[in-house]
């Protein structure tokens, strides 16, 4: 059999078992405001531990004296998200 008559191997593409870092970051960003709200209401126990670890890894949150708080980066992300929500909301006409 020569090279031109060998059967082709078909590769099947499969999705990764875990979400890609980009989609995980998107998920974290989408849930950040709700997470911050839980922190403000002192309900941190309701935040998934994996989310907390990821927020810390992204430098959006940090541990400070046993408490979790937003970093400057996290505050900026929240401000950006809030401004995006403000633009998406219909404005009343005067």
Buried (B, 14 or more C-beta within 10 A) or exposed (E): EEEEEEEEEEEEEEEEEEEEEEEBBEEBBEBBBEBBEBBEEEEEEEBEEEBBEBBBEBEBBBEEEEEBEBBEEBEEBBEEBEEEEEEEEEEEEE
